């Protein structure tokens, strides 16, 4: 039995963060009903003859209904759906549901036991509460972009949708916390999740450094502001390895691995602060040391001494990587036409097993769910 069997979740809005939140809940047994608002907006989704050409990856395993929430009768259908639910995950635009009389406060008044999680770019309070957002703009506003890119170069956004996924996973935690609280105390709560807040929480190390010292982190490529040596270095066969050396124990093991125990006697490398201050010299010397080995030779030496390292893999290498395969991270899902396709699976294992839903999203009607 899946942990969230018998739990019904309503997802409203088109936010990918909300979609990833409810995908995890769906994979672990919750019945997730996505309410698609098609009328009076510029969504790519259409529903001719109850068929839809557009489907998000995160919609697999869910049920989907189309409601025009600008229509009074269909708003009433939505309220009935809410009454049947344990929780709502709201990824709609700022103020959109409240303007229709369907906001968090109204739904909690309708159903006091309801767990209501709102997922927005900036949160529901503060001067940016009504601002629209995207993945790129959240990365920029949060300061994340200011820390990325080549040293001395222009900042760049992260290639992955970190704000979306950090926000989505935070919303998932909030929703599960709300369901546990309701089970214990019988009442629901309203949870407010901001993508910007989630990214700030994820940059705790960098912000702690700034708030303590006033030093503003700048792009450093693959180097790191709090320890050295950190970064990618080319081996003698032209292949690269990413290393991370933080503690003095790790530094000693690393120096031994590359046969440079003399580093341990040098004043400019005697502790983390000194290594950071002399990182340019250290980087040159590490590169020289790496050039004496092939990547496989160096991996063997680093692994024997419990050093922290990793290969810089492209997606083809990761798709055939033995670790994700062993962890069963590639899920064969099905699209709306029953055609299989591979996607990354959710990352949670329980008692050594994966929980997931391979089925495509299923379009249905609100009446059939009441």
MOUR-V140373 format. One record per residue. N is the residue number from 1. RES is the residue in three letters. PSI is psi as a letter, one per 20 degrees, with the letter a starting at -180 (999 if undefined). OMEGA is omega in whole degrees, -180 to 180 (* if undefined). Layout:
n->N res->RES psi->PSI omega->OMEGA
n->N res->RES psi->PSI omega->OMEGA
This chain:
n->1 res->UNK psi->p omega->179
n->2 res->UNK psi->q omega->-175
n->3 res->UNK psi->h omega->-174
n->4 res->UNK psi->k omega->174
n->5 res->UNK psi->q omega->178
n->6 res->UNK psi->j omega->176
n->7 res->UNK psi->p omega->178
n->8 res->UNK psi->p omega->-179
n->9 res->UNK psi->p omega->172
n->10 res->UNK psi->p omega->174
n->11 res->UNK psi->p omega->-180
n->12 res->UNK psi->q omega->-177
n->13 res->UNK psi->r omega->-174
n->14 res->UNK psi->j omega->-178
n->15 res->UNK psi->p omega->176
n->16 res->UNK psi->h omega->178
n->17 res->UNK psi->g omega->176
n->18 res->UNK psi->h omega->-180
n->19 res->UNK psi->h omega->178
n->20 res->UNK psi->h omega->176
n->21 res->UNK psi->g omega->-176
n->22 res->UNK psi->h omega->175
n->23 res->UNK psi->g omega->177
n->24 res->UNK psi->g omega->-180
n->25 res->UNK psi->g omega->178
n->26 res->UNK psi->g omega->-180
n->27 res->UNK psi->h omega->-179
n->28 res->UNK psi->k omega->166
n->29 res->UNK psi->i omega->-179
n->30 res->UNK psi->q omega->171
n->31 res->UNK psi->o omega->-178
n->32 res->UNK psi->p omega->178
n->33 res->UNK psi->o omega->178
n->34 res->UNK psi->p omega->176
n->35 res->UNK psi->o omega->-179
n->36 res->UNK psi->p omega->180
n->37 res->UNK psi->o omega->-172
n->38 res->UNK psi->h omega->-173
n->39 res->UNK psi->q omega->172
n->40 res->UNK psi->k omega->172
n->41 res->UNK psi->r omega->-175
n->42 res->UNK psi->k omega->179
n->43 res->UNK psi->q omega->175
n->44 res->UNK psi->i omega->-176
n->45 res->UNK psi->p omega->172
n->46 res->UNK psi->r omega->-177
n->47 res->UNK psi->l omega->177
n->48 res->UNK psi->p omega->178
n->49 res->UNK psi->k omega->178
n->50 res->UNK psi->k omega->174
n->51 res->UNK psi->q omega->-176
n->52 res->UNK psi->p omega->-180
n->53 res->UNK psi->i omega->-174
n->54 res->UNK psi->p omega->-179
n->55 res->UNK psi->p omega->177
n->56 res->UNK psi->q omega->176
n->57 res->UNK psi->h omega->-176
n->58 res->UNK psi->j omega->178
n->59 res->UNK psi->i omega->-177
n->60 res->UNK psi->q omega->177
n->61 res->UNK psi->i omega->-178
n->62 res->UNK psi->r omega->171
n->63 res->UNK psi->q omega->-177
n->64 res->UNK psi->p omega->178
n->65 res->UNK psi->q omega->178
n->66 res->UNK psi->p omega->177
n->67 res->UNK psi->p omega->172
n->68 res->UNK psi->n omega->-174
n->69 res->UNK psi->j omega->170
n->70 res->UNK psi->i omega->179
n->71 res->UNK psi->p omega->-174
n->72 res->UNK psi->g omega->-178
n->73 res->UNK psi->h omega->-178
n->74 res->UNK psi->h omega->171
n->75 res->UNK psi->h omega->178
n->76 res->UNK psi->h omega->175
n->77 res->UNK psi->g omega->179
n->78 res->UNK psi->g omega->179
n->79 res->UNK psi->h omega->178
n->80 res->UNK psi->h omega->176
n->81 res->UNK psi->g omega->180
n->82 res->UNK psi->g omega->180
n->83 res->UNK psi->h omega->-179
n->84 res->UNK psi->i omega->-170
n->85 res->UNK psi->q omega->173
n->86 res->UNK psi->h omega->-176
n->87 res->UNK psi->q omega->174
n->88 res->UNK psi->p omega->170
n->89 res->UNK psi->o omega->-171
n->90 res->UNK psi->o omega->177
n->91 res->UNK psi->k omega->-178
n->92 res->UNK psi->r omega->180
n->93 res->UNK psi->q omega->-179
n->94 res->UNK psi->p omega->176
n->95 res->UNK psi->i omega->-174
n->96 res->UNK psi->g omega->-178
n->97 res->UNK psi->h omega->179
n->98 res->UNK psi->h omega->-180
n->99 res->UNK psi->h omega->179
n->100 res->UNK psi->j omega->-177
n->101 res->UNK psi->k omega->-177
n->102 res->UNK psi->k omega->-178
n->103 res->UNK psi->r omega->-176
n->104 res->UNK psi->g omega->-178
n->105 res->UNK psi->g omega->180
n->106 res->UNK psi->h omega->-179
n->107 res->UNK psi->h omega->177
n->108 res->UNK psi->h omega->176
n->109 res->UNK psi->h omega->178
n->110 res->UNK psi->h omega->-176
n->111 res->UNK psi->n omega->-176
n->112 res->UNK psi->h omega->-179
n->113 res->UNK psi->j omega->-174
n->114 res->UNK psi->p omega->171
n->115 res->UNK psi->p omega->-174
n->116 res->UNK psi->o omega->-180
n->117 res->UNK psi->p omega->178
n->118 res->UNK psi->p omega->-179
n->119 res->UNK psi->o omega->-180
n->120 res->UNK psi->r omega->-179
n->121 res->UNK psi->g omega->-172
n->122 res->UNK psi->j omega->-177
n->123 res->UNK psi->r omega->-175
n->124 res->UNK psi->j omega->177
n->125 res->UNK psi->r omega->180
n->126 res->UNK psi->r omega->-173
n->127 res->UNK psi->i omega->179
n->128 res->UNK psi->j omega->-174
n->129 res->UNK psi->h omega->-177
n->130 res->UNK psi->j omega->-179
n->131 res->UNK psi->q omega->169
n->132 res->UNK psi->r omega->-174
n->133 res->UNK psi->r omega->170
n->134 res->UNK psi->r omega->177
n->135 res->UNK psi->g omega->-177
n->136 res->UNK psi->g omega->-176
n->137 res->UNK psi->h omega->176
n->138 res->UNK psi->g omega->177
n->139 res->UNK psi->h omega->-179
n->140 res->UNK psi->g omega->-176
n->141 res->UNK psi->h omega->-177
n->142 res->UNK psi->i omega->-177
n->143 res->UNK psi->i omega->-178
n->144 res->UNK psi->g omega->-177
n->145 res->UNK psi->h omega->-178
n->146 res->UNK psi->i omega->-178
n->147 res->UNK psi->i omega->-172
n->148 res->UNK psi->r omega->-180
n->149 res->UNK psi->r omega->-180
n->150 res->UNK psi->q omega->179
n->151 res->UNK psi->p omega->-178
n->152 res->UNK psi->i omega->-179
n->153 res->UNK psi->a omega->180
n->154 res->UNK psi->q omega->175
n->155 res->UNK psi->q omega->178
n->156 res->UNK psi->q omega->176
n->157 res->UNK psi->q omega->177
n->158 res->UNK psi->q omega->180
n->159 res->UNK psi->h omega->178
n->160 res->UNK psi->r omega->-179
n->161 res->UNK psi->m omega->-173
n->162 res->UNK psi->h omega->-180
n->163 res->UNK psi->g omega->179
n->164 res->UNK psi->g omega->-175
n->165 res->UNK psi->h omega->176
n->166 res->UNK psi->g omega->177
n->167 res->UNK psi->g omega->-180
n->168 res->UNK psi->g omega->-180
n->169 res->UNK psi->h omega->175
n->170 res->UNK psi->g omega->177
n->171 res->UNK psi->h omega->177
n->172 res->UNK psi->g omega->177
n->173 res->UNK psi->g omega->-179
n->174 res->UNK psi->g omega->-179
n->175 res->UNK psi->g omega->179
n->176 res->UNK psi->h omega->177
n->177 res->UNK psi->g omega->178
n->178 res->UNK psi->g omega->179
n->179 res->UNK psi->h omega->177
n->180 res->UNK psi->g omega->179
n->181 res->UNK psi->g omega->179
n->182 res->UNK psi->h omega->178
n->183 res->UNK psi->h omega->-177
n->184 res->UNK psi->h omega->-170
n->185 res->UNK psi->i omega->174
n->186 res->UNK psi->i omega->-179
n->187 res->UNK psi->q omega->177
n->188 res->UNK psi->r omega->179
n->189 res->UNK psi->r omega->173
n->190 res->UNK psi->p omega->179
n->191 res->UNK psi->p omega->-174
n->192 res->UNK psi->o omega->-177
n->193 res->UNK psi->p omega->179
n->194 res->UNK psi->p omega->177
n->195 res->UNK psi->h omega->179
n->196 res->UNK psi->g omega->178
n->197 res->UNK psi->g omega->-178
n->198 res->UNK psi->g omega->179
n->199 res->UNK psi->g omega->178
n->200 res->UNK psi->g omega->178
n->201 res->UNK psi->h omega->180
n->202 res->UNK psi->i omega->178
n->203 res->UNK psi->k omega->-175
n->204 res->UNK psi->g omega->-178
n->205 res->UNK psi->g omega->-177
n->206 res->UNK psi->g omega->-179
n->207 res->UNK psi->h omega->176
n->208 res->UNK psi->g omega->177
n->209 res->UNK psi->g omega->-179
n->210 res->UNK psi->g omega->-176
n->211 res->UNK psi->h omega->179
n->212 res->UNK psi->h omega->-170
n->213 res->UNK psi->i omega->-175
n->214 res->UNK psi->i omega->178
n->215 res->UNK psi->p omega->-179
n->216 res->UNK psi->o omega->178
n->217 res->UNK psi->p omega->177
n->218 res->UNK psi->r omega->178
n->219 res->UNK psi->p omega->-180
n->220 res->UNK psi->k omega->-176
n->221 res->UNK psi->c omega->179
n->222 res->UNK psi->j omega->173
n->223 res->UNK psi->r omega->-175
n->224 res->UNK psi->q omega->-173
n->225 res->UNK psi->i omega->-172
n->226 res->UNK psi->i omega->179
n->227 res->UNK psi->r omega->180
n->228 res->UNK psi->q omega->1
n->229 res->UNK psi->p omega->173
n->230 res->UNK psi->p omega->177
n->231 res->UNK psi->a omega->-180
n->232 res->UNK psi->p omega->-178
n->233 res->UNK psi->q omega->-176
n->234 res->UNK psi->p omega->178
n->235 res->UNK psi->r omega->-177
n->236 res->UNK psi->h omega->179
n->237 res->UNK psi->j omega->178
n->238 res->UNK psi->i omega->179
n->239 res->UNK psi->q omega->-174
n->240 res->UNK psi->q omega->173
n->241 res->UNK psi->p omega->172
n->242 res->UNK psi->p omega->178
n->243 res->UNK psi->q omega->176
n->244 res->UNK psi->o omega->-179
n->245 res->UNK psi->o omega->-176
n->246 res->UNK psi->g omega->-173
n->247 res->UNK psi->r omega->178
n->248 res->UNK psi->h omega->176
n->249 res->UNK psi->g omega->178
n->250 res->UNK psi->h omega->180
n->251 res->UNK psi->g omega->179
n->252 res->UNK psi->g omega->180
n->253 res->UNK psi->h omega->-180
n->254 res->UNK psi->g omega->179
n->255 res->UNK psi->h omega->178
n->256 res->UNK psi->g omega->-177
n->257 res->UNK psi->h omega->-178
n->258 res->UNK psi->j omega->176
n->259 res->UNK psi->l omega->177
n->260 res->UNK psi->l omega->179
n->261 res->UNK psi->i omega->178
n->262 res->UNK psi->h omega->177
n->263 res->UNK psi->h omega->-174
n->264 res->UNK psi->i omega->-180
n->265 res->UNK psi->i omega->-173
n->266 res->UNK psi->p omega->-177
n->267 res->UNK psi->h omega->-176
n->268 res->UNK psi->i omega->179
n->269 res->UNK psi->j omega->-167
n->270 res->UNK psi->i omega->176
n->271 res->UNK psi->r omega->-175
n->272 res->UNK psi->g omega->-178
n->273 res->UNK psi->g omega->-180
n->274 res->UNK psi->h omega->178
n->275 res->UNK psi->h omega->176
n->276 res->UNK psi->g omega->-179
n->277 res->UNK psi->h omega->-178
n->278 res->UNK psi->k omega->-173
n->279 res->UNK psi->h omega->-180
n->280 res->UNK psi->g omega->177
n->281 res->UNK psi->g omega->-178
n->282 res->UNK psi->g omega->-180
n->283 res->UNK psi->g omega->179
n->284 res->UNK psi->g omega->-177
n->285 res->UNK psi->h omega->175
n->286 res->UNK psi->g omega->179
n->287 res->UNK psi->g omega->177
n->288 res->UNK psi->g omega->179
n->289 res->UNK psi->g omega->-179
n->290 res->UNK psi->h omega->-174
n->291 res->UNK psi->i omega->-179
n->292 res->UNK psi->i omega->-176
n->293 res->UNK psi->q omega->165
n->294 res->UNK psi->r omega->-180
n->295 res->UNK psi->g omega->-178
n->296 res->UNK psi->h omega->177
n->297 res->UNK psi->g omega->-177
n->298 res->UNK psi->h omega->176
n->299 res->UNK psi->g omega->-180
n->300 res->UNK psi->g omega->-179
n->301 res->UNK psi->g omega->-180
n->302 res->UNK psi->g omega->-179
n->303 res->UNK psi->g omega->180
n->304 res->UNK psi->h omega->-177
n->305 res->UNK psi->j omega->176
n->306 res->UNK psi->k omega->174
n->307 res->UNK psi->q omega->-180
n->308 res->UNK psi->o omega->-177
n->309 res->UNK psi->r omega->175
n->310 res->UNK psi->q omega->176
n->311 res->UNK psi->q omega->176
n->312 res->UNK psi->n omega->-174
n->313 res->UNK psi->q omega->167
n->314 res->UNK psi->r omega->-174
n->315 res->UNK psi->h omega->179
n->316 res->UNK psi->g omega->179
n->317 res->UNK psi->h omega->180
n->318 res->UNK psi->h omega->-179
n->319 res->UNK psi->h omega->179
n->320 res->UNK psi->j omega->-177
n->321 res->UNK psi->p omega->-177
n->322 res->UNK psi->h omega->-177
n->323 res->UNK psi->g omega->175
n->324 res->UNK psi->h omega->177
n->325 res->UNK psi->g omega->179
n->326 res->UNK psi->h omega->-180
n->327 res->UNK psi->j omega->178
n->328 res->UNK psi->l omega->-177
n->329 res->UNK psi->i omega->179
n->330 res->UNK psi->o omega->-176
n->331 res->UNK psi->p omega->173
n->332 res->UNK psi->o omega->178
n->333 res->UNK psi->r omega->179
n->334 res->UNK psi->q omega->175
n->335 res->UNK psi->a omega->-175
n->336 res->UNK psi->i omega->178
n->337 res->UNK psi->j omega->-180
n->338 res->UNK psi->j omega->180
n->339 res->UNK psi->p omega->-179
n->340 res->UNK psi->q omega->173
n->341 res->UNK psi->q omega->-178
n->342 res->UNK psi->p omega->174
n->343 res->UNK psi->q omega->170
n->344 res->UNK psi->p omega->180
n->345 res->UNK psi->r omega->174
n->346 res->UNK psi->q omega->-169
n->347 res->UNK psi->j omega->-172
n->348 res->UNK psi->p omega->171
n->349 res->UNK psi->q omega->180
n->350 res->UNK psi->p omega->-175
n->351 res->UNK psi->k omega->177
n->352 res->UNK psi->j omega->-177
n->353 res->UNK psi->q omega->175
n->354 res->UNK psi->q omega->170
n->355 res->UNK psi->p omega->177
n->356 res->UNK psi->r omega->176
n->357 res->UNK psi->o omega->-177
n->358 res->UNK psi->i omega->-174
n->359 res->UNK psi->q omega->177
n->360 res->UNK psi->r omega->175
n->361 res->UNK psi->q omega->-176
n->362 res->UNK psi->p omega->176
n->363 res->UNK psi->p omega->180
n->364 res->UNK psi->a omega->179
n->365 res->UNK psi->q omega->-180
n->366 res->UNK psi->h omega->-178
n->367 res->UNK psi->h omega->-177
n->368 res->UNK psi->i omega->-177
n->369 res->UNK psi->i omega->-177
n->370 res->UNK psi->999 omega->*
